[in-house]
Amino acid sequence: MAIRAAVSKTEVLQHIPKIVFTSAFVLLTAATGINLVSPLTSFDVLIGGIVGIINFYCLASTVKRSIAFDLHRIKRFVAFRYWLRFSATAVVVYYLVSKQVVHPAAFIAGFSIVIFTLFLALLIFAKKEGF
């Protein structure tokens, strides 16, 4: 039975720009398709996707920066950054929905497109690496 060598952290982090680009491409394609039906809804989907991409980018930044810390500092750093990111996302979503800048369903659809694309990219990466 062959034992596979562990994938290095830097190797995983190098794939993040490709994953974000793929997610942005899928989001843009979906928004363009929805634009044919309803231009206002496509704007809401696009805004939801942009919030999702920024959210993922902040998460990736936290992971990149936390690699250099020792175990005790990582816990506090990641927990603080998680709640900061979560709070900022909640404030943005609250503002956009309460001021009726976006329709909630279309916004959630755009956000979900990004999350599903990231999950699919993760599955493809894991299969390619033999996990």
C-alpha positions in Angstrom: 0.0 0.0 0.0 1.5 3.3 -1.1 1.6 6.2 1.3 1.0 9.5 -0.3 3.1 12.5 0.9 1.1 15.4 2.5 0.4 18.4 0.4 2.3 21.4 1.6 0.5 24.5 2.9 2.0 26.7 0.3 0.9 24.4 -2.5 -2.7 24.6 -1.3 -2.5 28.4 -1.0 -1.2 28.8 -4.5 -4.5 27.5 -5.8 -6.6 30.3 -4.1 -6.3 32.8 -7.0 -7.4 30.2 -9.5 -10.4 29.2 -7.3 -11.4 32.9 -6.9 -11.1 33.4 -10.7 -13.3 30.3 -11.3 -15.9 31.5 -8.8 -16.0 35.0 -10.4 -16.3 33.5 -13.9 -19.2 31.3 -12.8 -20.9 34.2 -11.0 -20.5 36.5 -14.1 -21.9 33.8 -16.4 -24.9 33.3 -14.1 -25.5 37.0 -13.8 -25.3 37.4 -17.5 -27.9 34.6 -18.1 -30.2 36.1 -15.5 -29.8 39.5 -17.1 -31.6 38.2 -20.2 -34.7 37.6 -18.0 -34.4 40.5 -15.5 -31.7 43.1 -15.4 -32.5 44.2 -11.8 -32.2 40.6 -10.5 -28.9 40.1 -12.2 -27.5 43.1 -10.3 -28.7 41.6 -7.0 -27.1 38.2 -7.9 -23.9 40.0 -8.9 -23.8 42.0 -5.6 -24.3 38.7 -3.6 -21.5 37.1 -5.5 -19.1 39.9 -4.9 -19.9 39.8 -1.2 -19.2 36.1 -1.3 -15.9 36.5 -3.1 -14.7 39.2 -0.7 -15.7 37.0 2.2 -13.7 34.1 0.8 -10.7 36.3 0.1 -10.7 37.5 3.7 -10.9 33.9 4.9 -8.0 33.0 2.6 -6.0 36.0 4.0 -6.6 34.8 7.5 -5.4 31.3 6.7 -2.2 32.7 5.0 -1.4 35.0 7.8 -2.1 32.4 10.5 0.5 29.9 9.2 3.3 31.9 10.7 1.9 31.9 14.2 2.4 29.4 17.0 -0.5 27.2 18.1 -1.6 29.4 21.0 -1.7 32.6 18.9 -3.4 30.9 16.0 -6.5 30.2 18.0 -7.0 33.8 19.1 -6.1 35.3 15.8 -8.4 33.0 13.7 -11.3 33.4 16.2 -10.9 37.2 16.2 -10.7 37.4 12.4 -13.6 35.0 12.0 -15.9 37.2 14.2 -14.7 40.3 12.5 -15.4 38.9 9.0 -18.8 37.5 10.2 -19.8 40.8 11.7 -18.7 42.8 8.7 -20.7 40.5 6.4 -23.7 40.7 8.6 -23.6 44.5 8.6 -23.3 44.7 4.8 -26.1 42.2 4.3 -28.3 44.0 6.8 -27.7 47.4 5.1 -28.3 46.1 1.6 -31.5 44.3 2.5 -33.0 46.8 4.9 -32.4 49.7 2.5 -33.8 47.6 -0.3 -30.7 47.9 -2.4 -31.0 44.2 -3.3 -33.7 41.6 -3.3 -32.9 39.0 -0.6 -33.5 35.9 -2.7 -31.4 37.1 -5.6 -28.6 38.2 -3.2 -28.6 34.8 -1.5 -28.5 33.1 -4.9 -25.4 35.1 -5.9 -23.7 34.4 -2.6 -24.6 30.7 -2.9 -23.2 30.5 -6.4 -19.8 31.5 -5.0 -20.0 29.1 -2.1 -21.0 26.2 -4.4 -18.3 27.0 -6.8 -15.7 27.1 -4.0 -17.0 23.8 -2.7 -16.8 22.2 -6.2 -13.3 23.5 -6.7 -12.3 22.0 -3.3 -13.7 18.6 -4.3 -11.9 18.7 -7.7 -8.6 19.7 -5.9 -9.1 16.9 -3.3 -9.7 14.3 -6.0 -6.8 15.5 -8.1 -4.5 15.3 -5.1 -5.8 11.9 -4.1 -7.5 12.7 -0.8 
